[in-house]
């Protein structure tokens, strides 16, 4: 019989939650590349509308995932404060990937890939 303690479950949950921003940006780029392969050209803002592509499930997942990712902004720092005795372990397993993921999201939003961001958010 497999027995997972509640504490073990929470640790795994927070570890996965710390990867959400990084996973989201990977899935967004995969959507963009998929649109490129389908259309034959890189999409530009307002042409075509991302919702009009035949990837409804992919687009739906990206839009729904914004809410849990936004929730991690509040949830993860609280969990880190509650487990402050394990700072070294938390830094390697959760804090560094989380902050790295958000840094990547910010870089993408402010970089030369702006055309892509404008197209997706249009």
Contact map, one row per residue, 1 for C-alpha under 8 A:
11100000000000000000000000000000000000000000000000000000000000000000000000000000000000000000000000000000000000000000000000
11110000000000000000000000000000000000000000000000000000000000000000000000000000000000000000000000000000000000000000000000
11111000000000000000000000000000000000000000000000000000000000000000000000000000000000000000000000000000000000000000000000
01111101100000000000000000000000000000000000000000000000000000000000000000000000000000000000000000000000000000000000000000
00111111100000000000000000000000000000000000000000000000000000000000000000000000000000000000000000000000000000000000000000
00011111110000000000000000000000000000000000000000000000000000000000000000000000000000000000000000000000000000000000000000
00001111111000000000000000000000000000000000000000000000000000000000000000000000000000000000000000000000000000000000000000
00011111111100000000000000000000000000000000000000000000000000000000000000000000000000000000000000000000000000000000000000
00011111111110000000000000000000000000000000000000000000000000000000000000000000000000000000000000000000000000000000000000
00000111111111000000000000000000000000000000000000000000000000000000000000000000000000000000000000000000000000000000000000
00000011111111100000000000000000000000000000000000000000000000000000000000000000000000000000000000000000000000000000000000
00000001111111110000000000000000000000000000000000000000000000000000000000000000000000000000000000000000000000000000000000
00000000111111111000000000000000000000000000000000000000000000000000000000000000000000000000000000000000000000000000000000
00000000011111111100000000000000000000000000000000000000000000000000000000010010000000000000010000000000000000000000000000
00000000001111111110000000000000000000000000000000000000000000000000000000000000000000000000110000000000000000000000000000
00000000000111111111000000000000000000000000000000000000000000000000000000000000000000000000000000000000000000000000000000
00000000000011111111000000000000000000000000000000000000000000000000100100010000000000000000000000000000000000000000000000
00000000000001111111100000000000000000000000000000000000000000000000000100010000000000000000011011000000000000000000000000
00000000000000111111111000000000000000000000000000000000000000000000000000000000000000000000010011001000000000000000000000
00000000000000011111111100000000000000000000000000000000000000000000100000000000000000000000000001001000000000000000000000
00000000000000000111111110000000000000000000000000000000000000000000100000000000000000000000000001001100100000000000000000
00000000000000000011111111000000000000000000000000000000000000000000000000000000000000000000000011011101100000000000000000
00000000000000000011111111100000000000000000000000000000000000000000000000000000000000000000000000000000000000000000000000
00000000000000000001111111110000000000000000000000000000000001001000000000000000000000000000000000000000000000000000000000
00000000000000000000111111111000000000000000000000000000000000000000000000000000000000000000000000000001100000000000000000
00000000000000000000011111111100000000000000000000000000000000000000000000000000000000000000000000000000000000000000000000
00000000000000000000001111111110000000000000000000000000000001000000000000000000000000000000000000000000000000000000000000
00000000000000000000000111111111000000000000000000000000000001000000000000000000000000000000000000000000000000000000000000
00000000000000000000000011111111100000000000000000000000000000000000000000000000000000000000000000000000000000000000000000
00000000000000000000000001111111110000000000000000000000000000000000000000000000000000000000000000000000000000000000000000
00000000000000000000000000111111111000000000000000000000011000000000000000000000000000000000000000000000000000000000000000
00000000000000000000000000011111111100000110000000000000000000000000000000000000000000000000000000000000000000000001000000
00000000000000000000000000001111111110000000000000000000000000000000000000000000000000000000000000000000000000000000000000
00000000000000000000000000000111111111000000000000000000000000000000000000000000000000000000000000000000000000000000000000
00000000000000000000000000000011111111100110000000001000000000000000000000000000000000000000000000000000000000000000000000
00000000000000000000000000000001111111111110000000000000000000000000000000000000000000000000000000000000000000000000000000
00000000000000000000000000000000111111111000000000000000000000000000000000000000000000000000000000000000000000000000000000
00000000000000000000000000000000011111110000000000000000000000000000000000000000000000000000000000000000000000000000000000
00000000000000000000000000000000001111111110000000000000000000000000000000000000000000000000000000000000000000000000000000
00000000000000000000000000000000000111111100000000000000000000000000000000000000000000000000000000000000000000000000000000
00000000000000000000000000000000000110111110000000000000000000000000000000000000000000000000000000000000000000000000000000
00000000000000000000000000000001001100111111000000000000000000000000000000000000000000000000000000000000000000000000000000
00000000000000000000000000000001001100101111101100000000000000000000000000000000000000000000000000000000000000000001001000
00000000000000000000000000000000000000000111111100000000000000000000000000000000000000000000000000000000000000000011011000
00000000000000000000000000000000000000000011111110000000000000000000000000000000000000000000000000000000000000000011011101
00000000000000000000000000000000000000000001111110000000000000000000000000000000000000000000000000000000000000000000001001
00000000000000000000000000000000000000000011111110000000000000000000000000000000000000000000000000000000000000000000001000
00000000000000000000000000000000000000000011111111011000000000000000000000000000000000000000000000000000000000000000000000
00000000000000000000000000000000000000000000111111111000000000000000000000000000000000000000000000000000000000000000001001
00000000000000000000000000000000000000000000000111111000001000000000000000000000000000000000000000000000000000000000001100
00000000000000000000000000000000000000000000000011111011001000000000000000000000000000000000000000000000000000000000000000
00000000000000000000000000000000000000000000000111111100000000000000000000000000000000000000000000000000000000000000000000
00000000000000000000000000000000001000000000000111111111000000000000000000000000000000000000000000000000000000000000000000
00000000000000000000000000000000000000000000000000011111000000000000000000000000000000000000000000000000000000000000000000
00000000000000000000000000000000000000000000000000101111111000000000000000000000000000000000000000000000000000000000000000
00000000000000000000000000000000000000000000000000101111111100000000000000000000000000000000000000000000000000000000000000
00000000000000000000000000000000000000000000000000000011111110000000000000000000000000000000000000000000000000000000000000
00000000000000000000000000000010000000000000000000000011111111000000000000000000000000000000000000000000000000000000000000
00000000000000000000000000000010000000000000000001100011111111100000000000000000000000000000000000000000000000000000000000
00000000000000000000000000000000000000000000000000000001111111110000000000000000000000000000000000000000000000000000000000
00000000000000000000000000000000000000000000000000000000111111111000000000000000000000000000000000000000000000000000000000
00000000000000000000000100110000000000000000000000000000011111111100000000000000000000000000000000000000000000000000000000
00000000000000000000000000000000000000000000000000000000001111111100000000000000000000000000000000000000000000000000000000
00000000000000000000000000000000000000000000000000000000000111111111000000000000000000000000000000000000000000000000000000
00000000000000000000000100000000000000000000000000000000000011111111100000000000000000000000000000000000000000000000000000
00000000000000000000000000000000000000000000000000000000000001111111110000000000000000000000000000000000000000000000000000
00000000000000000000000000000000000000000000000000000000000000011111111000000000000000000000000000000000000000000000000000
00000000000000000000000000000000000000000000000000000000000000011111111100000000000000000000000000000000000000000000000000
00000000000000001001100000000000000000000000000000000000000000001111111110000000000000000000000000000000000000000000000000
00000000000000000000000000000000000000000000000000000000000000000111111111000000000000000000000000000000000000000000000000
00000000000000000000000000000000000000000000000000000000000000000011111111100000000000000000000000000000000000000000000000
00000000000000001100000000000000000000000000000000000000000000000001111111111000000000000000000000000000000000000000000000
00000000000000000000000000000000000000000000000000000000000000000000111111111000000000000000000000000000000000000000000000
00000000000000000000000000000000000000000000000000000000000000000000011111111100000000000000000000000000000000000000000000
00000000000000000000000000000000000000000000000000000000000000000000001111111110000000000000000000000000000000000000000000
00000000000001001100000000000000000000000000000000000000000000000000000111111111000000000000000000000000000000000000000000
00000000000000000000000000000000000000000000000000000000000000000000000111111111100000000000000000000000000000000000000000
00000000000000000000000000000000000000000000000000000000000000000000000001111111110000000000000000000000000000000000000000
00000000000001000000000000000000000000000000000000000000000000000000000000111111111000000000000000000000000000000000000000
00000000000000000000000000000000000000000000000000000000000000000000000000011111111100000100000000000000000000000000000000
00000000000000000000000000000000000000000000000000000000000000000000000000001111111100000000000000000000000000000000000000
00000000000000000000000000000000000000000000000000000000000000000000000000000111111100000000000000000000000000000000000000
00000000000000000000000000000000000000000000000000000000000000000000000000000011111111100000000000000000000000000000000000
00000000000000000000000000000000000000000000000000000000000000000000000000000001111111100000000000000000000000000000000000
00000000000000000000000000000000000000000000000000000000000000000000000000000000001111100000000000000000000000000000000000
00000000000000000000000000000000000000000000000000000000000000000000000000000000001111111100000000000000000000000000000000
00000000000000000000000000000000000000000000000000000000000000000000000000000000001111111110000000000000000000000000000000
00000000000000000000000000000000000000000000000000000000000000000000000000000000000001111111000000000000000000000000000000
00000000000000000000000000000000000000000000000000000000000000000000000000000000000001111111100000000000000000000000000000
00000000000000000000000000000000000000000000000000000000000000000000000000000001000001111111111000000000000000000000000000
00000000000000000000000000000000000000000000000000000000000000000000000000000000000000111111111100000000000000000000000000
00000000000000000000000000000000000000000000000000000000000000000000000000000000000000011111111110000000000000000000000000
00000000000000100000000000000000000000000000000000000000000000000000000000000000000000001111111110000000000000000000000000
00000000000001100110000000000000000000000000000000000000000000000000000000000000000000000111111111000000000000000000000000
00000000000000000100000000000000000000000000000000000000000000000000000000000000000000000111111111100000000000000000000000
00000000000000000000000000000000000000000000000000000000000000000000000000000000000000000011111111110000000000000000000000
00000000000000000110010000000000000000000000000000000000000000000000000000000000000000000001111111111000000000000000000000
00000000000000000111110000000000000000000000000000000000000000000000000000000000000000000000011111111100000000000000000000
00000000000000000000000000000000000000000000000000000000000000000000000000000000000000000000001111111110000000000000000000
00000000000000000000010000000000000000000000000000000000000000000000000000000000000000000000000111111111000000000000000000
00000000000000000011110000000000000000000000000000000000000000000000000000000000000000000000000011111111100000000000000000
00000000000000000000110000000000000000000000000000000000000000000000000000000000000000000000000001111111110000000000000000
00000000000000000000000000000000000000000000000000000000000000000000000000000000000000000000000000111111111000000000000000
00000000000000000000010010000000000000000000000000000000000000000000000000000000000000000000000000011111111100000000000000
00000000000000000000110010000000000000000000000000000000000000000000000000000000000000000000000000001111111110000000000000
00000000000000000000000000000000000000000000000000000000000000000000000000000000000000000000000000000111111111000000000000
00000000000000000000000000000000000000000000000000000000000000000000000000000000000000000000000000000011111111100000000000
00000000000000000000000000000000000000000000000000000000000000000000000000000000000000000000000000000001111111111100100000
00000000000000000000000000000000000000000000000000000000000000000000000000000000000000000000000000000000111111101100100000
00000000000000000000000000000000000000000000000000000000000000000000000000000000000000000000000000000000011111111100000000
00000000000000000000000000000000000000000000000000000000000000000000000000000000000000000000000000000000001111111100000000
00000000000000000000000000000000000000000000000000000000000000000000000000000000000000000000000000000000000101111110000000
00000000000000000000000000000000000000000000000000000000000000000000000000000000000000000000000000000000000111111111100000
00000000000000000000000000000000000000000000000000000000000000000000000000000000000000000000000000000000000111111111110000
00000000000000000000000000000000000000000001100000000000000000000000000000000000000000000000000000000000000000011111111000
00000000000000000000000000000001000000000011100000000000000000000000000000000000000000000000000000000000000000001111111100
00000000000000000000000000000000000000000000000000000000000000000000000000000000000000000000000000000000000110001111111110
00000000000000000000000000000000000000000001100000000000000000000000000000000000000000000000000000000000000000000111111111
00000000000000000000000000000000000000000011111011000000000000000000000000000000000000000000000000000000000000000011111111
00000000000000000000000000000000000000000000100001000000000000000000000000000000000000000000000000000000000000000001111111
00000000000000000000000000000000000000000000000000000000000000000000000000000000000000000000000000000000000000000000111111
00000000000000000000000000000000000000000000110010000000000000000000000000000000000000000000000000000000000000000000011111
